[in-house]
Each structure stands twice: as structure tokens, then as C-alpha cells.
Amino acid sequence: MTKPLQSRAGEMHRRNEILQRLLEISLSLNGSVSLKPLLNSIMEAACEIVDSEAASILLYVSNTDELRFAASNTPGDNIETLMRVPVPLEGSVAGQIARENRPIIIQDASIDPRIYRPVDLSIGFVTRSLLGVPLHIKGNVIGVLEALNKRTGRWTEDDVYYVSILASHAAVAIQNARQAEAIRKAYTELDKLDKIKNDFIAIASHELRTPLGVILGYASFLKEEAQGEASGHADAVLNSALHLRTLIEDMTNLRYLHLGKVDLHQENVQISSLVRAVLLDVQSLAQANNQQIHFDPTFGETVVSIDKSKIAMALTNILNNAIKFTPVGGKITIRIEPRPREIWLRVTDTGVGIPEDQLEKIFDEFHQVADHMTRRQNGMGLGLAIARGMITAHGGRVWAESRGANRGSTFTIALPI
């Protein structure tokens, strides 16, 4: 009686050790997002738990409908060779495991015709026995985990149980690692696209400056010399060239924002003087649309430390946006609101308003609320993105508010005092 009890106690102790080890392995696998080290850990764990000489992981390749070795710790540096050996779903043990989604034990491989001999021949390995279990996610087989050559004794049902548990955790970890690699690849591609975009902006803005300078020079000369109808044509050319120059400047500023090269030359500036300087630039455009711009200079004596040209550019872009989207005869109001640690500069218009789901998106580069093929307002959708970049560089904030369609908008610039 004593010996069987001792034997059962030893088996229980061994079983508890293995389950504890499986728990440790599971936690380790869940923390890994790099596929190659993950596969190596799985194979080492399989050999340790079932006392096998080697282990292999084969993953299913849907394009060719076959299995391919992803990892193996068979003696020698064989993985590169193994990865070139396709394992068919028909005529191989691994293929049968994947097709039938069930474990298979082979106690004596020398007499079993299901062993796929080209694998052993390719690396000079002899498979004497094999235990294989499927790797599956929600019933979908993604590969096979094999333990090769039991060191002592025969494969047992306990071995199948332990390796199946390991395979369940491994399948989830492999899937997570694959998704992490796909995300990393996507980010790499995005970085490449972003570089291409920045390079294009840099080259385009540089190459356009020279011919534009020539056009502006001749247009200005023609405007001075032309009479009658020709003067009107010269005005049209000059205005179009000036608009193109504004677009080029926006592209250049956007590139500097991307590169983090916004150099600030800060000085103490009175808010009211900043606003009045900007109004001189935009007033003529508002007058052409028969729009009124009202500035309330209350609290305008507040002084802030800013790069005047950069904040002037931001405010100009916001005012141009207000003018663009306010109907003829509309009104734009600029007011100043003091706060405990900052000053708010608010621009309110009586324009078309902004849908609630667009209040943040309008600050994205190249974003247009209206479809670019049907909208009536021109522009590249860079003005507000540049404004936010310039204001953020000062440690400030800018946001938009609107009560809905045709109920106007309010843009707020918050600058630290």
C-alpha cells in the first residue's frame, strides 16, 4: 500500500510543478511581442515539460495552403534550411494535425509512413518519435507545435495535455506578436509616407518660388503701365500670384512645424497693438465682402511675451477663415478676456457655423469640412493647422466653438501671461 501512495504523491508533485511552470510560461508569453524570441521560448518550454530532444513550430501559409517551419531547435543551425522546406497538408503528420485539428502521437517513427522524410533528410536529423498538437485561435488552426524524440519512455496522455495547454497559450501569443509586427510595419510605412509628403512640400515650395517671383515682378510692372481693360487683367494676374504666394508660405510653415523648427523670437507685446496690426492686413478683404470687423480694445493693454510675427500669422489665418466662411454683410467681432494665468483672444463670426463633429478636425492638415470638389471656398486647409502649431509652440491653446449650422463660430486663442 505504501509504495503506490508514494508513487501517486510523486506524480502529483510532478504534475503541480509542470502546471506551475506552464503558468510562468503563460505570463512570459503574454508579455512578449517579438515573434522570434517568442517562438524560441515556446520550443524550450515544450522540450522541458515533456522531456524531448527537440521541438518545432510550423505555421500555416494560406497563399500556398501548406505549412512552413517558423522555428526549430533541432541540433545544429538548421532553421534557414528548414524554412525552405514546405510541408504539405496531405502526406505529413503536421498536415494531418492541422487538417483534423487534433493531437497525434507517434511512438515509433521508423515504421510510420506519415513521417515527412524530406524534412529529416534536409537537416540530417532522425525523428524517432513525435507528439504534435494544433495551434488554433477560436477553432481556426494557425499552425502546429511538435515535440520530437522523447528522451525516456513513451509519450503519455499527460504529455498531450501539457503540450496542448502550452499550444493554447502559444497560439494567442503568436497572434498578438503578429498583430504587433503588423502595427510596427504600418507605422514604418506611415513614416515613409510622411517623409515623402514633407519632401514634396519642401521641393514644391522651393521650386515654385523662382517662377512666382518672375510672375509677381512682371504683374506689378504691367499693373503700373497698363491702362483701361489691360489694367484689370494685370490686377487679376497679380491677385492670383499673391494668392499662390500665400499657399507656398503655408506649405513652408507647415513643413517647419513638422520638423519642429519653429524658432521663436519672443518680445513683450501689447495685445491691442498686435490685433490692430493684423486688422490692417485683413480689413480690405472684409470690406470687399461688405463685412464689418469690430474690435473691442478693453483689456488690450495686457502684455504677453510672444514672437509677434508668429502669433500675428496665427490670428491672420483665423480671421481669414472667419471672413471666408461669413456671408456678405456679416459681422466679425474680436474681444479680449483676461484669465488668472493667461489671456484669451476670441474671434466670433456670424458665418456658416461648424458641425459639432468637425470642431477638432478643422485643425487637421488639409482638412476641409466641405468636399474639395464641390466647396465654394478656396484654400488648401492649412491655415488653422498652422495657427494651432504656432500657438502651441508658445505654450498656448486654440479651439473652436459653434452652436451649429448658420449660427456662427467662435475661435479662442489662449496665451500664457
C-alpha positions in Angstrom: 0.0 0.0 0.0 2.8 2.4 0.9 4.6 2.3 -2.4 1.6 3.1 -4.6 0.7 6.0 -2.3 4.3 7.3 -2.5 4.2 6.9 -6.3 0.9 8.8 -6.6 2.3 11.6 -4.3 5.3 11.9 -6.6 3.2 12.1 -9.7 1.0 14.8 -8.1 4.1 16.7 -7.1 5.5 16.4 -10.6 2.1 17.4 -12.1 1.9 20.5 -9.8 5.5 21.5 -10.8 4.6 21.3 -14.5 1.3 23.3 -14.1 3.2 25.9 -12.2 5.8 26.1 -14.9 3.0 26.4 -17.5 1.6 29.3 -15.6 5.0 31.0 -15.6 5.4 30.4 -19.3 2.0 31.7 -20.0 2.8 35.0 -18.2 6.1 35.2 -20.1 4.4 34.6 -23.4 1.8 37.2 -22.9 4.5 39.8 -22.2 6.3 39.2 -25.5 5.5 41.0 -28.7 8.6 40.0 -30.7 7.9 36.8 -32.7 11.3 35.2 -32.9 12.2 35.2 -29.2 8.6 34.1 -28.5 8.9 31.0 -30.7 12.2 30.1 -29.1 10.6 30.3 -25.7 7.7 28.0 -26.7 10.1 25.4 -28.1 12.3 25.4 -25.0 9.2 25.1 -22.8 7.9 22.2 -24.8 11.2 20.3 -24.5 11.4 21.0 -20.8 7.9 19.9 -20.0 7.7 16.6 -21.9 11.4 15.8 -21.8 12.0 15.8 -25.6 15.2 16.3 -27.6 13.8 19.0 -29.8 10.7 20.9 -30.8 9.4 22.7 -33.9 6.8 25.2 -34.8 5.2 25.2 -38.2 2.8 28.0 -39.2 0.0 27.7 -41.8 0.6 29.7 -45.1 -2.8 30.4 -46.6 -1.4 31.5 -50.0 0.2 28.2 -50.8 -2.0 26.1 -48.5 0.9 24.5 -46.7 2.9 24.6 -43.5 6.2 26.3 -43.2 8.8 26.0 -40.4 8.8 29.2 -38.3 11.2 27.9 -35.6 13.1 24.7 -34.6 15.7 23.8 -32.0 16.8 20.6 -33.6 20.6 20.0 -33.3 22.7 22.3 -35.5 21.8 25.7 -37.1 19.1 24.3 -39.3 16.3 26.9 -39.3 17.3 28.6 -42.5 17.3 25.2 -44.3 14.0 24.1 -42.7 12.3 27.3 -43.7 12.9 26.4 -47.3 11.1 23.0 -46.9 7.4 23.2 -47.5 5.3 20.7 -45.5 2.2 19.7 -47.4 -1.2 19.3 -45.6 -1.5 15.9 -47.3 1.1 13.2 -46.7 2.6 14.6 -43.5 1.9 14.3 -39.8 1.9 18.0 -39.2 -0.5 18.4 -42.1 -2.9 15.8 -40.6 -2.7 17.6 -37.3 -3.6 20.9 -38.9 -6.4 19.4 -41.1 -8.1 17.4 -38.4 -7.3 20.0 -35.6 -6.3 17.3 -33.1 -3.2 15.9 -31.4 -1.3 13.0 -32.8 1.2 10.7 -31.1 3.8 8.6 -33.0 5.7 6.3 -30.6 7.9 4.7 -33.3 8.5 7.0 -36.3 10.7 4.4 -38.1 7.6 2.4 -39.1 5.1 5.2 -39.6 4.6 6.2 -43.2 3.1 9.6 -42.2 6.5 11.0 -41.2 7.5 13.5 -43.9 11.1 12.3 -44.6 12.2 15.3 -46.7 12.4 17.3 -43.5 14.8 14.9 -41.8 16.9 14.5 -44.9 17.3 18.2 -45.4 19.0 18.7 -42.0 20.4 15.2 -41.2 18.0 14.6 -38.3 16.4 11.4 -37.3 12.8 11.5 -35.9 12.3 8.5 -33.6 9.1 9.6 -32.0 6.7 12.6 -32.3 4.0 14.4 -30.4 2.2 17.1 -32.3 -0.7 19.4 -31.3 -2.5 22.1 -33.3 -2.1 25.8 -32.6 -5.5 27.3 -33.0 -7.4 30.5 -32.3 -11.1 30.2 -31.9 -11.1 26.9 -33.8 -9.0 28.2 -36.7 -5.7 26.4 -37.0 -2.8 28.7 -37.4 0.0 26.1 -37.1 1.4 23.0 -35.4 3.6 22.5 -32.3 5.7 19.4 -32.4 7.9 17.7 -29.7 10.4 15.3 -31.2 12.2 12.2 -29.7 11.0 11.5 -26.1 14.2 11.0 -24.1 12.9 8.3 -21.8 9.8 6.1 -22.0 6.8 6.7 -24.2 4.5 9.7 -24.9 1.6 9.8 -22.4 -1.8 11.4 -22.3 -0.3 13.7 -19.7 2.3 14.9 -22.3 -0.6 15.6 -24.7 -2.4 17.5 -22.0 0.6 19.7 -21.1 1.7 20.4 -24.6 -2.0 21.3 -25.6 -2.1 23.8 -22.7 1.2 25.3 -23.9 -0.1 25.4 -27.5 -3.2 27.3 -26.5 -1.2 30.0 -24.8 1.3 30.0 -27.6 -1.3 30.5 -30.3 -2.7 33.6 -28.6 0.8 34.9 -28.0 1.8 34.3 -31.7 -1.3 36.1 -32.9 -0.6 39.0 -30.6 3.0 39.1 -31.8 1.9 39.0 -35.5 -0.5 41.9 -34.9 2.2 43.9 -33.1 4.6 43.3 -36.1 1.8 44.4 -38.5 1.3 47.6 -36.5 5.0 48.3 -36.4 5.1 47.8 -40.2 2.2 50.1 -40.7 3.9 52.8 -38.6 7.1 52.4 -40.7 5.0 52.8 -43.9 3.3 55.9 -42.4 6.7 57.3 -41.5 7.9 56.8 -45.1 4.7 58.4 -46.5 5.1 61.3 -44.1 8.7 61.8 -45.2 7.6 61.7 -48.9 5.0 64.3 -48.1 7.4 66.6 -46.3 10.0 66.2 -49.1 7.3 67.0 -51.7 6.3 70.1 -49.8 9.9 71.3 -49.4 10.7 70.7 -53.1 7.4 72.1 -54.4 7.6 75.3 -52.3 11.2 75.8 -53.3 10.8 75.2 -57.0 7.7 77.4 -57.2 9.3 80.4 -55.6 11.5 81.3 -58.6 8.8 81.4 -61.3 6.4 83.0 -58.9 8.9 85.8 -58.3 9.1 86.4 -62.0 5.3 86.4 -62.4 4.9 88.9 -59.5 7.5 91.2 -60.9 6.0 91.4 -64.4 2.5 91.6 -63.0 3.4 94.5 -60.8 5.1 96.2 -63.8 2.1 95.6 -66.0 -0.2 97.0 -63.4 1.7 100.2 -63.3 2.0 100.6 -67.0 -1.4 99.2 -68.2 -4.4 101.3 -68.9 -8.1 100.5 -69.2 -9.1 96.9 -69.6 -5.4 95.7 -69.5 -5.1 97.2 -66.0 -8.0 94.9 -64.9 -6.2 91.9 -66.4 -3.0 92.9 -64.7 -4.9 93.1 -61.3 -6.3 89.6 -61.8 -2.8 88.2 -62.6 -1.3 90.0 -59.6 -4.0 88.9 -57.2 -3.7 85.3 -58.3 0.0 85.4 -57.9 -0.3 86.8 -54.4 -2.8 84.1 -53.5 -0.3 81.5 -54.8 2.5 83.0 -52.7 0.3 82.7 -49.6 -0.2 79.0 -50.4 3.5 78.5 -50.8 4.2 80.2 -47.5 1.6 78.0 -45.8 3.3 74.9 -47.2 6.7 76.1 -46.0 5.4 76.9 -42.5 3.7 73.6 -42.3 7.0 71.8 -43.1 8.8 73.7 -40.4 6.1 72.7 -37.9 6.6 69.0 -38.9 10.3 69.3 -38.4 10.0 71.0 -35.1 11.9 74.0 -36.4 9.7 76.8 -35.2 12.2 79.4 -33.9 10.6 81.9 -31.6 12.0 85.4 -31.2 9.9 86.5 -28.2 9.3 90.0 -27.1 6.8 91.8 -24.9 3.8 92.8 -27.0 0.6 94.6 -26.1 -2.4 92.6 -27.2 -4.2 95.6 -28.7 -1.2 96.6 -30.9 -1.0 93.0 -32.2 -4.7 92.9 -33.1 -4.6 96.3 -34.8 -1.5 95.3 -36.9 -3.4 92.2 -38.1 -6.5 94.1 -38.9 -4.6 96.3 -41.3 -3.8 93.2 -43.4 -7.3 91.7 -43.4 -9.5 94.8 -43.4 -9.5 95.3 -47.1 -10.7 91.7 -47.7 -13.5 92.1 -45.2 -14.6 95.4 -46.9 -14.6 93.7 -50.3 -17.2 91.3 -48.8 -19.1 94.2 -47.1 -18.3 92.6 -43.8 -17.9 94.6 -40.5 -15.0 93.7 -38.2 -15.4 95.1 -34.7 -12.6 95.1 -32.2 -13.2 95.7 -28.5 -9.9 97.0 -27.1 -11.0 96.5 -23.5 -8.1 94.8 -21.6 -6.0 95.4 -24.7 -3.2 96.9 -22.6 -2.3 93.3 -21.4 1.3 92.4 -22.3 2.4 89.0 -23.4 5.8 87.6 -24.3 5.4 86.2 -27.9 7.0 86.0 -31.3 4.9 88.8 -32.8 5.1 87.6 -36.4 4.2 84.0 -35.5 1.1 84.9 -33.4 0.1 87.6 -36.0 0.2 84.8 -38.6 -2.0 82.6 -36.4 -4.5 85.4 -35.8 -4.5 86.3 -39.5 -5.2 82.8 -40.5 -8.2 82.6 -38.1 -9.5 86.0 -39.3 -9.2 85.0 -42.9 -11.1 81.8 -42.1 -13.8 83.9 -40.4 -14.0 86.2 -43.4 -14.1 83.3 -45.9 -17.0 81.5 -44.2 -19.0 84.6 -43.2 -21.6 85.7 -45.8 -21.6 89.1 -47.5 -22.8 91.7 -45.0 -21.8 89.6 -41.9 -20.1 90.7 -38.8 -16.8 89.6 -37.1 -16.0 90.5 -33.5 -12.7 90.4 -31.7 -12.6 90.7 -28.0 -10.1 90.1 -25.2 -10.8 88.2 -22.0 -8.3 88.2 -19.1 -7.9 85.0 -17.2 -5.8 84.2 -14.0 -2.7 83.0 -15.8 -3.4 83.7 -19.5 -5.2 86.0 -21.9 -7.9 84.8 -24.2 -8.3 86.4 -27.7 -11.7 85.5 -29.1 -12.8 85.8 -32.7 -16.6 85.4 -33.3 -18.3 85.5 -36.7 -21.9 85.2 -38.0 -20.9 82.7 -40.6 -22.0 79.2 -41.7 -21.0 77.6 -38.4 -19.2 74.3 -37.8 -20.8 70.8 -37.2 -20.0 69.5 -33.7 -18.1 66.5 -35.1 -15.8 68.8 -37.0 -14.7 71.2 -34.2 -11.4 69.4 -33.7 -10.9 68.1 -37.2 -10.8 71.6 -38.7 -7.4 72.0 -37.2 -6.0 68.9 -39.1 -3.8 69.5 -42.0 -5.6 69.7 -45.4 -8.9 69.1 -43.7 -12.0 70.7 -45.4 -15.5 70.5 -43.9 -17.0 70.6 -47.4 -16.0 68.2 -50.2 -13.0 69.6 -52.1 -14.7 69.0 -55.4 -17.9 70.9 -54.6 -16.9 73.6 -52.0 -17.1 77.2 -52.9 -14.3 78.5 -50.7 -10.7 78.1 -51.9 -7.6 77.1 -49.9 -5.6 74.0 -49.0 -6.9 73.6 -45.5 -3.6 74.6 -43.9 -4.4 77.9 -42.2 -5.9 76.6 -39.0 -3.3 73.8 -38.7 -0.6 76.3 -38.9 -2.3 78.6 -36.5 -2.6 75.8 -33.9 1.1 74.9 -34.5 2.3 78.5 -33.9 0.1 78.9 -30.8 1.1 75.6 -29.3 4.8 76.5 -29.8 4.1 79.4 -27.4 2.6 77.1 -24.8 -0.8 78.2 -25.7 -4.0 76.6 -27.0 -6.6 77.3 -29.6 -10.1 75.8 -30.1 -13.4 76.4 -31.9 -17.0 76.5 -30.7 -20.2 76.7 -32.7 -23.9 76.4 -32.0 -24.5 74.7 -35.3 -25.2 75.4 -39.0 -25.6 79.1 -39.9 -25.2 80.1 -36.3 -21.6 81.4 -36.5 -18.4 80.2 -34.8 -16.0 81.4 -32.1 -12.3 80.7 -32.2 -10.3 81.2 -28.9 -6.6 81.8 -28.7 -5.3 81.3 -25.1 -1.8 82.7 -24.5 0.1 82.4 -21.2 0.8 85.7 -19.5 
